[in-house]
Amino acid sequence: MTTNNMCKFPPMPMLYNGLTVPCFVKETDYITMVTPFTLRSHRMMLCVRGEGIFNIDGNEIEFRSGSLIFGFVHETMFLAKGQDITYLYIDYFGARADDLLRRFNVTKQNRSFNNFDGLIPLWQENLSRASADTIDLDAESTLLHSFSRLAGNTSKQNDVISKICTITEESFANSSLSLATIATTLSYNPKYLSHIFKQKMGVSYSEYLCTVRIRYATSLFDHGLDSVKNVALLSGFSDPLYFSSVFKKNIGLSPREYIASVMKENK
């Protein structure tokens, strides 16, 4: 099989300030991608073309062009799904490498970042121009620059999460509200928003939306409304029976039982 891989290795990897970068590679070979292998160091990967799923230590990591993905030493990985894929990667290790991962909160639970298309030209240029004498410097500078971009991306993600929460608080009564409709409003990919929302908030968006709606429903009951159907509709539930089921699951009482408890307290 013909490939246009490009692999560059320093003649003798050296430890500079606690950081060693043993290789800078462009990977295009499908057989290599789908063959499981164990990482001997940490790895930063940038997808240049295509989309699919990597299996990293049993976890499915979705990616597309512009995705920045991290693997950790001793993890086993392979391409589980995808065709016509090209990605670049830099392997690195050392005490400073571990410091960088901690500094930018890159962990096994937080290893995939999207919308880094702007890094692609830099990675491609640095890999292409690197010589045997400069490959270690070109690879290290690319690695450090990419890490620095994570800080801006984290800030951007926080801003997006804030916008999602604001829209939800303002529009939860609309029964058609979903992360897909919010993604359209904000011009983002729904899968990306779903990923960063759960990553930052610790719950899925649907769980968050349900919590907001149930919280509002209880406030309506607390203020004297006693029509389950009306409260369901005002809280964003189009189906009163489904509302009753969700309400009991979250509160531990059915709507009627909750209304009765409120009336008893008021008396």
BELGI-V917889 format. One record per residue. N is the residue number from 1. NEAR is the number of other ideal C-beta (glycine too) atoms within 12 Angstrom. Layout:
BEGIN
N,NEAR
N,NEAR
END
This chain:
BEGIN
1,10
2,8
3,17
4,14
5,23
6,26
7,24
8,32
9,21
10,28
11,14
12,12
13,24
14,17
15,19
16,21
17,15
18,17
19,31
20,30
21,41
22,33
23,35
24,43
25,33
26,32
27,37
28,27
29,21
30,23
31,17
32,22
33,34
34,21
35,16
36,19
37,22
38,17
39,27
40,20
41,27
42,37
43,38
44,45
45,41
46,44
47,40
48,33
49,25
50,25
51,26
52,28
53,27
54,40
55,26
56,31
57,22
58,14
59,24
60,21
61,35
62,28
63,41
64,31
65,26
66,30
67,38
68,41
69,39
70,43
71,37
72,31
73,24
74,17
75,26
76,20
77,37
78,30
79,35
80,22
81,20
82,27
83,15
84,16
85,34
86,33
87,44
88,44
89,41
90,48
91,36
92,43
93,30
94,25
95,17
96,23
97,34
98,21
99,19
100,30
101,29
102,14
103,17
104,28
105,22
106,32
107,17
108,22
109,18
110,27
111,34
112,38
113,38
114,35
115,30
116,36
117,22
118,18
119,36
120,26
121,18
122,27
123,38
124,23
125,18
126,33
127,36
128,20
129,20
130,31
131,17
132,14
133,13
134,21
135,31
136,32
137,23
138,29
139,38
140,36
141,26
142,38
143,46
144,29
145,27
146,36
147,34
148,19
149,27
150,31
151,20
152,20
153,32
154,23
155,15
156,23
157,30
158,20
159,18
160,34
161,32
162,19
163,24
164,38
165,26
166,17
167,29
168,34
169,22
170,17
171,23
172,30
173,24
174,23
175,21
176,16
177,30
178,26
179,34
180,21
181,21
182,35
183,25
184,16
185,22
186,24
187,13
188,28
189,24
190,22
191,22
192,34
193,36
194,29
195,33
196,35
197,34
198,24
199,28
200,27
201,27
202,15
203,18
204,20
205,35
206,21
207,21
208,30
209,36
210,29
211,28
212,32
213,35
214,33
215,22
216,30
217,39
218,26
219,18
220,31
221,35
222,20
223,15
224,15
225,24
226,19
227,19
228,30
229,22
230,20
231,33
232,30
233,23
234,25
235,39
236,32
237,34
238,18
239,17
240,24
241,16
242,22
243,36
244,27
245,19
246,26
247,35
248,20
249,17
250,23
251,26
252,13
253,21
254,22
255,37
256,21
257,18
258,30
259,29
260,17
261,19
262,24
263,16
264,11
265,12
266,13
267,7
END
